[in-house]
Amino acid sequence: MTGTLLPLVISVLHERLHFRYWTLPRVVRLDTFFIDLSDWKLAFSDRTPCFWVHTPELLGQPVVNLADEIRDAVRQKGWQKETILVLVEGPADELRGRLSTSFTQFLVLGEQQHKEIASAPSPTRVMLDLLLPQMPRARLGPYQTTRPVTGSRFFGRESYLNKMIAHRNQNYVIIGIRRIGKTSLLQEVKRRLDLVDEPNPEQQRRLYIDCSVITSAEELYREIVLRLRKEELKRLLGRNTESLRFQAQMFEYLAGQNGGTITYLLDEIDGLLKHLGGDLSVFDVLRRVSSEDGAARFIIAGFREARRAVSDDKTPFYNFGEPLVLDAMDRTEVKRMVEFPMDQLRVKLQGRDEILQRIYRETAGMPNFVQYYCQTLLENLDRSSQDTLSVAHLQSVYENRNFRDFVIKTFIRNTVPLERAIVFAMVAKNHTRNAESYSQKDIDDELSRRGVNLGFTELDEGCGNLVAAGILQQHGRQYSFSIPLFARMLEENFSVDFVLKKTRDELIAKKVIA
């Protein structure tokens, strides 16, 4: 992180604001750096790439050639999807124009702008003001709706993070629906642990594994060894792996080779639990190596199967780790997720408190919905070239077809037929009662009227899963939709009678009901 020669902007951000930077090997003739801009909570990461154009041979060539050289450097480093800072020791307008047509997002600052940033009382404010005109707000914002997020794009969950980082000998089981942020949380834990104990190619003490395609304990062990000691795969996964004692020794050996306790972050564990069936002896091994000698610790994430197994005292998964239920964000977390980036992007919130309250109510605090909501608002502002957001703008999100599809598809993916039957029964009941909440008896009456006869256990578990999924809220004996507009969305997009009939057929085919 040290260097004798630095761009003025990086020097100022490092010396005055304590932003970290890394000097990288030159890419042909371009001095190259990473700088950590994640504190801004925008699209910049903790490893934002930066090119410094300052040598006579670079500045003296035609701008078209310089632009090609920079683009080639991006391809060489594989940074096409990154936001790239280009710091030029001279005029930058022509280069900025040349690079603006690229697929990669370049943000170019010239020599005069460097001086403005360096002399400003707030380098952050001036630098953002200089960068904002170069990039649409929707691209510069942190909101991501298609993949997991970490660093500057990660919001909330601080109590979970603090607990998992502070108690490094404790196993945890994170339970939550799809798209609630389990993968993002696991990857953010890994990122923060890597910051305080930086890994090197020879020793890794954090290993993230997607278990969605792993179907056996043997496949899990194979993936672990491939990632940590590929050259010893044949020796470590020989015939002796059938012995639970040998399996435990394998984890102990891997810890020794990697300099200490390894944290295994096992994501999407439900599929593996299903394939293992009643034989969960692998968790006897994992429990042993994490409790007896500290060779490993495990942070596991799943939903239905994990929730069921962690509460079954007849399996080794019971008390395997402390359960952490990942549900909706609270008002404070939603407020920060909306307010701070919008302020950074110079978006004026007209009627701030009402806007924040409406977004919280209409998303039920579900992080994926908040992300989509805010991203849609920024896209609308970019299209209209406005910088003020009012309560009236929020209606455009509800009317946005993509947002409605996103909410409905999320519901379908997060529910099984029995749970969908409960939801559509509540929607159907609304036609006759027009009430805001319903008891289990109300739901059961509507289901029975349509030939869907559930036992109490199935009905109660289904309602509980829908509450855990953030689809329903429970108030005493009553259930209501977490998102007030959700029932209306379903009515406008589906024939309720048809869906209930097809769901009944599906439940009969799967022998859930007779």
SULHUZI-V655236 format. One line per field, one symbol per residue. ss: DSSP state (@ for helix, = for strand, . for the rest). phi: phi as a letter, one per 30 degrees, with the letter a starting at -180 (. if undefined). A space follows every 50 residues. Layout:
# SULHUZI-V655236
ss=???
phi=???
This chain:
# SULHUZI-V655236
ss=.......@@@@@@@@@@...=======..======..@@@.......=== ===..@@@@...@@@@@@@@@@@@@@@.....======....@@@@@@@. ....=====.@@@@@@@@@...@@@@@@@@@@....@@@@.......... @@@....@@@@@@@@@.....====......@@@@@@@@@@@@@@@...= ..=..=====@@@...@@@@@@@@@@@@.@@@@@@@..@@@@.@@@@@@@ @@@@@@@....======..@@@@@@@.....@@@@@@@@@@....===== ==.@@@@@@@...........====.....@@@@@@@@@@@@@@...=== .@@@@@@@@@@@@...@@@@@@@@@@@@@@@@@@...===@@@@@@@@@. @@@@@@@@@@@@@...@@@@@@@@@@@@@@@@@....==@@@@@@@@@@. .....@@@@@@@@@@@@@...====..====....@@@@@@@@..@@@@@ @@@@@@@@@.....
phi=.cadbbdedddddddcciddbbdcdechccdbbcbdcdddhbddcdbddb cccbdedddddedddddddddddddddicecdccdbccdldbdddedddd dddddcbcbceddeddddcdebeddddddddeddaeeddddddbccadbb hdccbiiddddeddddcdccdbbdcaddidjdddddddedddddddbddb edbbcbbcbdcdcccadddddddddedcbedcedddcdddddddddeddd dddddddcikecccccchdeddddddidccdedddddddccdbidabbcc babdddddddccdccdddhdaddbdcbdddedddeddddddddddicdcd ieddddddddddchidddddededdddddddddchcbccceddddddedd dddddddddddddcbceddddddddddddddcchccbbdddeddeddddc icccdddddddddddddddidcccbiccbbddceddededddcbdddddd dddeedddddidbd
